[in-house]
């Protein structure tokens, strides 16, 4: 396995965070994406896009590989954002190895991760241990429904900070604050700022971000990498 490929994406995330560089990932859900429309889709994404994330809560088996292949022409790092272990494919560059720290369902704390090991131990994917915190976005997200867990309240900043910091102590390489696909409200800047002040890891924020103003608010609060998806899905069918 190429050692440089193993470490390049997480090292780039860390370097960007340390230098204050603002990064943007566009999330592509294979369940809502037509690979034949990839070229048109890529023309619509922002010029400042630094990564493509691929994954979703409910994705048909083998759909992920075709989606990744169709996006290769973008020349951007493609990172898997899997809802379950069946979405893994070596067609991508890396995988966010997610643990749902905000919930108490052991299947998404360690169960799915254990099931993924038989693939990952022989894979070329760069594995990035990622603490995934679901934040209440004002509606029931697909993540909450599939994992059967409760989102953390936007009003309980202290708890969000404690969970994020516990994840760092457990060895996470980055923290992902997620309001959920189609969230009515994004993660509040107060939460982003508080988590940013507590951890020394790259901070990813997604869910409910649809405008330049919302992006600026999240960046100013301390997000290192923003994730947008739903705002582009509506034009892909």
MITIGU-257703 format. One line per 10 residues: their letters; for each residue x, y, z of N, C-alpha, C. Coordinates in nm, 2 decimals. Layout:
A) X Y Z X Y Z X Y Z | ...
REM end
This chain:
XXXXXXXXXX) 0.08 -0.12 0.00 0.00 0.00 0.00 0.09 0.13 0.00 | 0.05 0.23 -0.07 0.12 0.35 -0.08 0.11 0.43 0.05 | 0.22 0.45 0.12 0.21 0.52 0.25 0.17 0.66 0.23 | 0.21 0.73 0.13 0.17 0.86 0.10 0.02 0.88 0.09 | -0.04 0.78 0.01 -0.18 0.79 -0.01 -0.25 0.76 0.12 | -0.20 0.67 0.21 -0.26 0.64 0.33 -0.28 0.76 0.42 | -0.18 0.85 0.42 -0.18 0.96 0.51 -0.21 1.10 0.45 | -0.22 1.11 0.32 -0.22 1.24 0.26 -0.35 1.32 0.29 | -0.46 1.26 0.29 -0.59 1.33 0.31 -0.60 1.38 0.45 | -0.58 1.30 0.55 -0.59 1.35 0.69 -0.48 1.45 0.72
XXXXXXXXXX) -0.36 1.43 0.66 -0.25 1.53 0.69 -0.29 1.67 0.62 | -0.36 1.66 0.51 -0.40 1.78 0.44 -0.51 1.85 0.52 | -0.60 1.77 0.58 -0.71 1.83 0.67 -0.65 1.90 0.79 | -0.55 1.83 0.85 -0.48 1.89 0.97 -0.41 2.02 0.93 | -0.33 2.01 0.82 -0.26 2.13 0.78 -0.35 2.25 0.74 | -0.46 2.22 0.68 -0.55 2.32 0.64 -0.61 2.38 0.77 | -0.65 2.30 0.87 -0.71 2.35 0.99 -0.61 2.44 1.06 | -0.48 2.39 1.07 -0.38 2.47 1.14 -0.35 2.60 1.07 | -0.36 2.61 0.94 -0.34 2.73 0.87 -0.46 2.82 0.85 | -0.58 2.77 0.90 -0.70 2.85 0.88 -0.76 2.85 0.75
XXXXXXXXXX) -0.72 2.75 0.66 -0.77 2.75 0.53 -0.92 2.69 0.53 | -1.01 2.75 0.47 -1.15 2.71 0.47 -1.17 2.61 0.36 | -1.22 2.49 0.39 -1.24 2.38 0.30 -1.39 2.35 0.28 | -1.42 2.29 0.17 -1.57 2.26 0.14 -1.58 2.13 0.07 | -1.66 2.04 0.13 -1.69 1.91 0.07 -1.84 1.91 0.02 | -1.86 1.86 -0.10 -1.99 1.84 -0.16 -2.02 1.69 -0.14 | -2.14 1.67 -0.07 -2.18 1.53 -0.04 -2.27 1.48 -0.15 | -2.24 1.36 -0.20 -2.32 1.30 -0.30 -2.37 1.17 -0.25 | -2.51 1.16 -0.24 -2.57 1.04 -0.19 -2.60 0.95 -0.31 | -2.54 0.83 -0.32 -2.56 0.74 -0.44 -2.71 0.71 -0.46
XXXXXXXXXX) -2.79 0.71 -0.35 -2.93 0.68 -0.36 -3.01 0.79 -0.43 | -2.95 0.90 -0.44 -3.02 1.02 -0.51 -2.95 1.07 -0.63 | -2.85 1.00 -0.68 -2.76 1.05 -0.78 -2.76 0.95 -0.90 | -2.76 1.02 -1.02 -2.76 0.94 -1.14 -2.61 0.96 -1.20 | -2.53 0.86 -1.20 -2.40 0.87 -1.25 -2.39 0.93 -1.39 | -2.49 0.91 -1.47 -2.49 0.96 -1.61 -2.49 1.11 -1.61 | -2.54 1.17 -1.50 -2.55 1.32 -1.49 -2.43 1.38 -1.42 | -2.32 1.30 -1.40 -2.21 1.35 -1.32 -2.14 1.47 -1.38 | -2.12 1.47 -1.51 -2.05 1.59 -1.57 -2.13 1.72 -1.55 | -2.26 1.71 -1.57 -2.34 1.83 -1.55 -2.34 1.87 -1.40
XXXXXXXXXX) -2.35 1.77 -1.31 -2.35 1.79 -1.17 -2.22 1.87 -1.13 | -2.10 1.82 -1.18 -1.97 1.88 -1.14 -1.96 2.02 -1.19 | -2.03 2.05 -1.30 -2.02 2.19 -1.35 -2.09 2.29 -1.25 | -2.18 2.23 -1.17 -2.27 2.32 -1.08 -2.20 2.34 -0.94 | -2.11 2.26 -0.90 -2.06 2.27 -0.77 -1.97 2.39 -0.76 | -1.95 2.45 -0.64 -1.87 2.57 -0.62 -1.72 2.55 -0.66 | -1.66 2.65 -0.71 -1.52 2.65 -0.75 -1.43 2.62 -0.63 | -1.48 2.66 -0.51 -1.39 2.64 -0.39 -1.40 2.50 -0.33 | -1.47 2.41 -0.40 -1.49 2.27 -0.35 -1.35 2.21 -0.34 | -1.32 2.15 -0.22 -1.19 2.08 -0.20 -1.20 1.93 -0.20
XXXXXXXXXX) -1.32 1.88 -0.16 -1.34 1.73 -0.15 -1.48 1.69 -0.20 | -1.49 1.57 -0.24 -1.62 1.51 -0.27 -1.64 1.40 -0.16 | -1.75 1.41 -0.09 -1.79 1.30 0.00 -1.90 1.22 -0.07 | -1.89 1.09 -0.05 -1.99 1.00 -0.12 -2.05 0.90 -0.01 | -2.18 0.90 0.00 -2.24 0.81 0.10 -2.38 0.86 0.14 | -2.45 0.78 0.21 -2.58 0.81 0.26 -2.63 0.71 0.36 | -2.74 0.74 0.42 -2.80 0.65 0.53 -2.85 0.52 0.47 | -2.91 0.53 0.35 -2.97 0.41 0.29 -2.93 0.41 0.14 | -2.83 0.33 0.11 -2.77 0.32 -0.03 -2.78 0.18 -0.08 | -2.83 0.15 -0.20 -2.83 0.02 -0.25 -2.69 -0.04 -0.26
XXXXXXXXXX) -2.68 -0.17 -0.24 -2.55 -0.23 -0.24 -2.49 -0.22 -0.38 | -2.36 -0.18 -0.39 -2.28 -0.17 -0.51 -2.30 -0.03 -0.58 | -2.40 0.05 -0.53 -2.42 0.18 -0.59 -2.31 0.28 -0.57 | -2.24 0.26 -0.46 -2.13 0.36 -0.42 -2.02 0.36 -0.52 | -1.98 0.24 -0.56 -1.86 0.23 -0.66 -1.89 0.30 -0.79 | -2.01 0.28 -0.84 -2.04 0.35 -0.97 -2.05 0.50 -0.95 | -2.10 0.55 -0.84 -2.10 0.69 -0.82 -1.96 0.75 -0.81 | -1.88 0.68 -0.73 -1.74 0.73 -0.72 -1.67 0.73 -0.86 | -1.69 0.63 -0.94 -1.62 0.63 -1.07 -1.67 0.74 -1.16 | -1.80 0.78 -1.15 -1.85 0.88 -1.23 -1.80 1.02 -1.19
XXXXXXXXXX) -1.75 1.03 -1.07 -1.70 1.16 -1.02 -1.55 1.18 -1.03 | -1.48 1.08 -1.08 -1.34 1.09 -1.09 -1.29 1.21 -1.18 | -1.36 1.24 -1.28 -1.32 1.35 -1.37 -1.30 1.48 -1.30 | -1.36 1.50 -1.18 -1.34 1.62 -1.10 -1.20 1.65 -1.06 | -1.12 1.54 -1.04 -0.99 1.56 -1.00 -0.97 1.60 -0.85 | -1.08 1.57 -0.77 -1.08 1.60 -0.63 -1.07 1.48 -0.55 | -1.02 1.49 -0.42 -1.02 1.37 -0.33 -1.16 1.32 -0.31 | -1.18 1.19 -0.32 -1.31 1.14 -0.30 -1.31 1.06 -0.17 | -1.39 1.10 -0.07 -1.39 1.04 0.06 -1.53 0.98 0.09 | -1.53 0.85 0.13 -1.65 0.78 0.16 -1.71 0.83 0.29
XXXXXXXXXX) -1.84 0.85 0.30 -1.91 0.89 0.41 -2.02 0.79 0.43 | -1.99 0.67 0.48 -2.08 0.55 0.47 -2.18 0.55 0.58 | -2.30 0.51 0.54 -2.41 0.48 0.64 -2.40 0.34 0.69 | -2.33 0.25 0.62 -2.31 0.12 0.67 -2.19 0.06 0.60 | -2.14 -0.05 0.64 -2.02 -0.11 0.59 -2.03 -0.16 0.45 | -2.15 -0.18 0.40 -2.17 -0.23 0.26 -2.13 -0.12 0.16 | -2.12 0.00 0.20 -2.09 0.11 0.11 -1.94 0.13 0.09 | -1.86 0.05 0.14 -1.71 0.06 0.12 -1.67 0.02 -0.02 | -1.58 0.09 -0.08 -1.53 0.06 -0.21 -1.39 0.11 -0.22 | -1.30 0.04 -0.28 -1.16 0.09 -0.31 -1.16 0.19 -0.42
XXXXXXXXXX) -1.27 0.21 -0.49 -1.27 0.31 -0.59 -1.25 0.45 -0.54 | -1.27 0.47 -0.41 -1.25 0.61 -0.35 -1.11 0.62 -0.29 | -1.08 0.73 -0.24 -0.94 0.76 -0.18 -0.93 0.73 -0.04 | -1.04 0.76 0.04 -1.04 0.75 0.18 -1.18 0.72 0.23 | -1.19 0.69 0.36 -1.32 0.67 0.42 -1.31 0.74 0.56 | -1.42 0.81 0.59 -1.44 0.86 0.72 -1.49 0.74 0.80 | -1.41 0.69 0.89 -1.44 0.57 0.97 -1.53 0.63 1.09 | -1.66 0.63 1.07 -1.75 0.70 1.16 -1.78 0.62 1.28 | -1.78 0.68 1.40 -1.84 0.63 1.52 -1.94 0.73 1.57 | -2.07 0.69 1.59 -2.18 0.78 1.63 -2.17 0.80 1.78
XXXXXXXXXX) -2.09 0.90 1.82 -2.06 0.92 1.96 -2.18 0.99 2.02 | -2.27 1.05 1.94 -2.39 1.12 2.00 -2.50 1.02 2.05 | -2.49 0.90 2.00 -2.60 0.80 2.04 -2.55 0.69 2.13 | -2.64 0.61 2.17 -2.60 0.50 2.26 -2.64 0.36 2.19 | -2.64 0.36 2.06 -2.66 0.23 1.99 -2.53 0.17 1.96 | -2.50 0.06 2.02 -2.36 0.00 2.00 -2.34 -0.05 1.86 | -2.44 -0.07 1.78 -2.42 -0.11 1.64 -2.35 0.00 1.56 | -2.37 0.13 1.60 -2.31 0.24 1.53 -2.19 0.30 1.61 | -2.16 0.25 1.73 -2.04 0.28 1.80 -1.93 0.19 1.76 | -1.96 0.06 1.75 -1.85 -0.04 1.72 -1.90 -0.15 1.63
XXXXXXXXXX) -2.03 -0.18 1.62 -2.08 -0.29 1.54 -2.05 -0.28 1.40 | -2.09 -0.17 1.33 -2.06 -0.15 1.19 -1.91 -0.14 1.17 | -1.84 -0.08 1.26 -1.70 -0.07 1.24 -1.63 -0.21 1.24 | -1.67 -0.30 1.33 -1.62 -0.43 1.33 -1.65 -0.51 1.20 | -1.77 -0.49 1.15 -1.81 -0.56 1.03 -1.73 -0.50 0.91 | -1.68 -0.38 0.92 -1.60 -0.32 0.81 -1.46 -0.37 0.80 | -1.41 -0.43 0.91 -1.27 -0.46 0.92 -1.22 -0.57 0.81 | -1.31 -0.66 0.78 -1.27 -0.77 0.69 -1.24 -0.71 0.55 | -1.31 -0.60 0.52 -1.28 -0.53 0.39 -1.16 -0.44 0.41 | -1.16 -0.36 0.51 -1.06 -0.26 0.53 -0.92 -0.31 0.55
XXXXXXXXXX) -0.91 -0.43 0.61 -0.77 -0.48 0.63 -0.70 -0.52 0.51 | -0.77 -0.53 0.39 -0.71 -0.56 0.27 -0.73 -0.44 0.17 | -0.77 -0.33 0.22 -0.81 -0.22 0.13 -0.70 -0.12 0.11 | -0.71 -0.04 0.00 -0.62 0.07 -0.02 -0.67 0.20 0.03 | -0.79 0.20 0.09 -0.85 0.32 0.14 -0.77 0.38 0.26 | -0.76 0.51 0.26 -0.71 0.57 0.38 -0.82 0.58 0.48 | -0.79 0.53 0.60 -0.90 0.52 0.71 -0.88 0.64 0.80 | -0.98 0.72 0.82 -0.98 0.84 0.90 -1.08 0.82 1.01 | -1.03 0.79 1.13 -1.13 0.77 1.25 -1.20 0.91 1.28 | -1.33 0.90 1.27 -1.41 1.03 1.28 -1.52 1.02 1.38
XXXXXXXXXX) -1.52 1.11 1.47 -1.63 1.12 1.57 -1.75 1.19 1.51 | -1.86 1.12 1.50 -1.98 1.17 1.43 -2.08 1.21 1.54 | -2.12 1.33 1.54 -2.21 1.38 1.64 -2.33 1.44 1.57 | -2.44 1.37 1.59 -2.57 1.42 1.53 -2.63 1.53 1.62 | -2.66 1.64 1.56 -2.71 1.76 1.63 -2.85 1.78 1.58 | -2.95 1.82 1.67 -3.08 1.84 1.63 -3.10 1.95 1.52 | -3.14 1.91 1.40 -3.16 2.01 1.29 -3.30 2.05 1.27 | -3.39 2.02 1.37 -3.53 2.07 1.36 -3.62 1.97 1.29 | -3.57 1.86 1.25 -3.66 1.75 1.20 -3.59 1.62 1.22 | -3.66 1.51 1.20 -3.60 1.38 1.22 -3.52 1.34 1.10
XXXXXXXXXX) -3.39 1.33 1.12 -3.30 1.30 1.01 -3.30 1.15 0.98 | -3.26 1.12 0.86 -3.24 0.98 0.82 -3.15 0.91 0.91 | -3.04 0.98 0.96 -2.94 0.92 1.05 -3.01 0.88 1.18 | -3.09 0.96 1.23 -3.16 0.93 1.36 -3.25 0.81 1.34 | -3.32 0.81 1.23 -3.42 0.70 1.20 -3.35 0.57 1.18 | -3.24 0.57 1.10 -3.17 0.44 1.07 -3.10 0.39 1.19 | -3.03 0.48 1.27 -2.95 0.44 1.38 -3.04 0.42 1.51 | -3.16 0.47 1.51 -3.25 0.47 1.62 -3.18 0.53 1.75 | -3.13 0.65 1.72 -3.07 0.73 1.83 -3.13 0.87 1.83 | -3.11 0.94 1.94 -3.15 1.08 1.95 -3.04 1.18 1.92
XXXXXXXXXX) -3.07 1.28 1.85 -2.98 1.39 1.82 -2.95 1.47 1.95 | -2.83 1.53 1.96 -2.80 1.61 2.07 -2.87 1.75 2.05 | -2.92 1.80 2.16 -2.99 1.93 2.16 -2.90 2.05 2.12 | -2.95 2.14 2.04 -2.87 2.26 2.01 -2.86 2.35 2.13 | -2.94 2.33 2.23 -2.94 2.42 2.35 -2.84 2.37 2.45 | -2.80 2.24 2.44 -2.71 2.19 2.54 -2.56 2.19 2.49 | -2.51 2.30 2.49 -2.37 2.32 2.43 -2.27 2.24 2.51 | -2.28 2.24 2.64 -2.19 2.17 2.73 -2.18 2.02 2.69 | -2.29 1.96 2.67 -2.29 1.82 2.64 -2.22 1.79 2.51 | -2.25 1.87 2.41 -2.19 1.85 2.28 -2.04 1.87 2.29
XXXXXXXXXX) -1.99 1.96 2.37 -1.85 1.98 2.39 -1.79 1.86 2.46 | -1.86 1.81 2.56 -1.81 1.69 2.64 -1.79 1.57 2.55 | -1.89 1.55 2.46 -1.89 1.43 2.37 -1.77 1.45 2.27 | -1.76 1.57 2.21 -1.65 1.59 2.12 -1.51 1.57 2.18 | -1.50 1.62 2.30 -1.37 1.61 2.37 -1.34 1.46 2.41 | -1.45 1.39 2.45 -1.43 1.25 2.48 -1.39 1.17 2.36 | -1.44 1.21 2.25 -1.40 1.14 2.12 -1.26 1.17 2.09 | -1.21 1.29 2.11 -1.07 1.32 2.09 -0.98 1.24 2.18 | -1.02 1.22 2.31 -0.95 1.14 2.40 -0.94 1.00 2.36 | -1.05 0.95 2.29 -1.06 0.81 2.25 -0.98 0.79 2.12
XXXXXXXXXX) -0.92 0.89 2.06 -0.84 0.88 1.95 -0.89 0.92 1.81 | -1.01 0.99 1.81 -1.06 1.04 1.68 -0.96 1.13 1.62 | -0.96 1.13 1.48 -0.87 1.22 1.41 -0.94 1.35 1.37 | -1.07 1.35 1.36 -1.15 1.47 1.33 -1.29 1.45 1.40 | -1.36 1.56 1.41 -1.49 1.57 1.47 -1.59 1.62 1.36 | -1.70 1.56 1.35 -1.80 1.59 1.25 -1.93 1.63 1.32 | -1.97 1.75 1.32 -2.10 1.80 1.37 -2.20 1.80 1.26 | -2.30 1.72 1.27 -2.40 1.69 1.16 -2.54 1.72 1.21 | -2.60 1.82 1.14 -2.74 1.85 1.17 -2.84 1.76 1.09 | -2.79 1.68 1.00 -2.87 1.59 0.92 -2.90 1.64 0.78
XXXXXXXXXX) -2.92 1.55 0.69 -2.95 1.58 0.55 -3.09 1.65 0.55 | -3.10 1.76 0.49 -3.23 1.83 0.48 -3.27 1.90 0.61 | -3.17 1.93 0.70 -3.20 1.99 0.83 -3.27 2.13 0.80 | -3.36 2.16 0.89 -3.43 2.29 0.88 -3.34 2.40 0.94 | -3.25 2.36 1.02 -3.15 2.46 1.08 -3.02 2.40 1.09 | -2.91 2.47 1.06 -2.77 2.42 1.07 -2.73 2.42 1.21 | -2.61 2.36 1.24 -2.55 2.37 1.37 -2.53 2.51 1.41 | -2.57 2.55 1.53 -2.55 2.69 1.57 -2.41 2.73 1.59 | -2.38 2.85 1.56 -2.24 2.90 1.57 -2.18 2.89 1.71 | -2.27 2.90 1.81 -2.22 2.89 1.95 -2.17 2.75 1.97
XXXXXXXXXX) -2.23 2.65 1.91 -2.18 2.51 1.93 -2.05 2.49 1.86 | -2.04 2.54 1.74 -1.92 2.53 1.66 -1.80 2.59 1.73 | -1.83 2.72 1.78 -1.72 2.79 1.85 -1.67 2.72 1.98 | -1.77 2.66 2.05 -1.74 2.60 2.18 -1.66 2.47 2.15 | -1.70 2.39 2.05 -1.63 2.27 2.02 -1.49 2.30 1.96 | -1.48 2.40 1.88 -1.35 2.45 1.82 -1.25 2.48 1.94 | -1.30 2.55 2.04 -1.22 2.59 2.15 -1.17 2.48 2.23 | -1.25 2.37 2.23 -1.22 2.25 2.32 -1.13 2.15 2.26 | -1.13 2.13 2.13 -1.05 2.02 2.07 -0.94 2.08 1.98 | -0.85 2.00 1.95 -0.74 2.04 1.86 -0.73 1.95 1.74
XXXXXXXXXX) -0.85 1.91 1.69 -0.87 1.83 1.57 -0.94 1.91 1.46 | -0.93 1.87 1.33 -1.01 1.93 1.23 -1.16 1.92 1.26 | -1.23 2.02 1.24 -1.37 2.03 1.27 -1.45 2.04 1.14 | -1.53 1.93 1.12 -1.62 1.92 1.00 -1.76 1.96 1.05 | -1.83 2.04 0.97 -1.97 2.07 1.00 -2.06 2.06 0.88 | -2.17 2.00 0.89 -2.27 1.98 0.78 -2.41 1.98 0.83 | -2.50 1.98 0.73 -2.64 1.97 0.76 -2.71 2.11 0.76 | -2.80 2.13 0.67 -2.88 2.26 0.67 -2.81 2.38 0.62 | -2.69 2.36 0.56 -2.62 2.48 0.51 -2.65 2.49 0.36 | -2.71 2.61 0.33 -2.77 2.62 0.19 -2.72 2.76 0.13
XXXXXXXXXX) -2.66 2.85 0.20 -2.63 2.98 0.15 -2.49 3.02 0.19 | -2.45 3.12 0.11 -2.31 3.18 0.14 -2.31 3.24 0.28 | -2.42 3.30 0.32 -2.43 3.36 0.46 -2.41 3.25 0.57 | -2.48 3.14 0.55 -2.47 3.03 0.64 -2.33 2.97 0.64 | -2.27 2.96 0.53 -2.13 2.92 0.52 -2.04 3.01 0.59 | -2.05 3.14 0.57 -1.96 3.24 0.64 -1.98 3.23 0.79 | -2.10 3.21 0.84 -2.13 3.20 0.98 -2.06 3.08 1.04 | -2.06 2.97 0.97 -2.00 2.85 1.02 -1.85 2.86 1.02 | -1.79 2.91 0.91 -1.65 2.93 0.90 -1.60 3.03 1.01 | -1.67 3.14 1.03 -1.63 3.24 1.13 -1.64 3.18 1.27
XXXXXXXXXX) -1.73 3.08 1.29 -1.74 3.02 1.42 -1.63 2.92 1.45 | -1.56 2.88 1.35 -1.45 2.79 1.37 -1.45 2.66 1.29 | -1.55 2.64 1.20 -1.55 2.52 1.12 -1.43 2.52 1.02 | -1.37 2.40 1.01 -1.25 2.39 0.91 -1.30 2.34 0.78 | -1.40 2.25 0.78 -1.45 2.20 0.65 -1.60 2.19 0.66 | -1.67 2.25 0.57 -1.81 2.25 0.56 -1.85 2.14 0.46 | -1.97 2.08 0.49 -2.03 1.98 0.40 -2.16 2.03 0.35 | -2.18 2.03 0.22 -2.31 2.07 0.16 -2.36 1.96 0.07 | -2.49 1.93 0.06 -2.54 1.82 -0.02 -2.68 1.84 -0.08 | -2.77 1.86 0.02 -2.91 1.87 -0.03 -2.94 1.98 -0.13
XXXXXXX) -2.87 2.09 -0.11 -2.89 2.21 -0.20 -2.86 2.17 -0.34 | -2.77 2.07 -0.37 -2.74 2.03 -0.50 -2.82 1.91 -0.55 | -2.87 1.83 -0.45 -2.95 1.71 -0.49 -3.08 1.75 -0.57 | -3.14 1.86 -0.54 -3.26 1.89 -0.60 -3.25 1.92 -0.75 | -3.13 1.94 -0.80 -3.11 1.97 -0.94 -3.05 1.85 -1.01 | -3.05 1.73 -0.95 -2.98 1.62 -1.01 -3.07 1.51 -1.06 | -3.20 1.54 -1.07 -3.29 1.44 -1.12 -3.36 1.48 -1.25
REM end
